[in-house]
Amino acid sequence: MNIVYPAICHFEDGGYWCEFPDLEGCFSQGDTELETVGNAREALEGYVISLLERGCELPKASAITGLHAEDGGFTTYISCDISGSGKFVRKNVTLPEWLSVRAEKASINFSQTLQESLFKKLGISADVTA
């Protein structure tokens, strides 16, 4: 599941730091623009996983057009894929044999399908951008 939020990256004292206006306390920094964006992706992933593990809702993202960076800074979207992140648990499922056979023949990934279905059922949307 891909999550996307806008960020404001600031240039200060020869380096960059990045903030997510919609995610209180989520920051990153780096020596270059590229390093800052990479670090911001890691910060976003950790922040989002933390919210979800605590049962919190993901905040709606602001429109990037409403954000402004100071001189030397920039605004950008930062994305992360949380489908392979966090703690994992094994679940046993029961389904009709015929359905299992057809899904296996179609090379369906059961874990991925269950995750996608649970995200949808719980209303956890990857569409958090404005």
N, C-alpha and C positions, 0 to 999 in steps of 0.2 A: 504494500500500500504506500503510495507516494504522497507525502505531505508537503505543502508549499506555503511559505509565509514570506511577506516582504521584509526586507532589512534595510537599515540605514548604516552605511559604513563611513566612518569619520577618519580623516587624516590628522594625526596629532603627534608631535614630537618625533617625527621621522618614521612613524609606523601607523598602523590602522587598528581601529577597534570597531566592532559591529554590534548593533543592538536590534532587537526585534520589538517594535512598538506594541505589538499585540500580546507579547509573552513577557510578563513582568519578571525581571531578574535573569533573562536569557541574554548572555553576551558572549563575545569571543574577541580575539585579537590576533594580529599577525604582523610580520615585518613587511609583507608585500600584499598587493590586492588579492592575488591568487591564494596565498597562504591564509589570508583572512577569510575568504569565502569558503575554503576547505574546512577551516576550523569552525566556521559558522554552521556548516552542514552537520558536523559532529555535535556541536552544542544544541542545535535544533533537535536532532535525533534523541539525545539524552533527555532533553526537556520534555518532548512529546511522550516518550516511553514512561517517564516519571509521572506525568499527568495521568496517563491511561492506567498505569499500575495502581494508582491511588483512587481510581474510579472517577476521575474528574473529566469534564467535557472539554474538548478542544475549542479554544476561542475562535470566533470568526475572524478571518484575516481582513485587514484594512486594504483598501485599494492603493496600489503603489503610486498612483497619480496624485494622491493626497499627501504624499510624503516628500520631504525636502531635505537634501543634504547640504551641509555648509560647504564653503570653498574647499576644494581638494577632496571632498567626499563623494559618495555616490549611493544611489538606491539600487537595489537588485532583489530579485526573487531568489530565495534559498530553498532547495528541496532536499528531502531525505526519504529513503525507503525504509519503513519500519517493519516490513514483513519478515525480515530475518533478524530482528533485534529483540532484546529483552530476554526474560527467562522463558524456557520452553517446558511444557508438560506433555506427557503422553496421555491420550484419551482413547478409550475403546468405543467404537461405534457399532451399532447393529443396523443392517440394512438388508433388503431382500437380495437373495443370491443372484437372481437374474440381473438386478441393477448393478451389483458389484462386478459381475462378469462383463457386462456391456461397458462399464466405466473403465475397467482394466484394458479391454480391447481398444478403447478409444484413447489409451494412454493418459487418462486423467489423473492428475496429482491430487490424491484425496486430501492431504493436509492443506494444500493451497486452496482447494475448493471449499473446505470447511472454514478456513480463515476468512475467505472472501464473503462467505455466507453469514458468518457471525458478525463481521464488520457491518454488513448491510442490515442485519436483523437488529443490531444494537444501535444503529443510527450513527456509527462512527464513520464520518465521511472524509475521504481524501480531498474533497472539494471544499477546502477551507479558505480558498482565495476569494476575494470579493468579485 
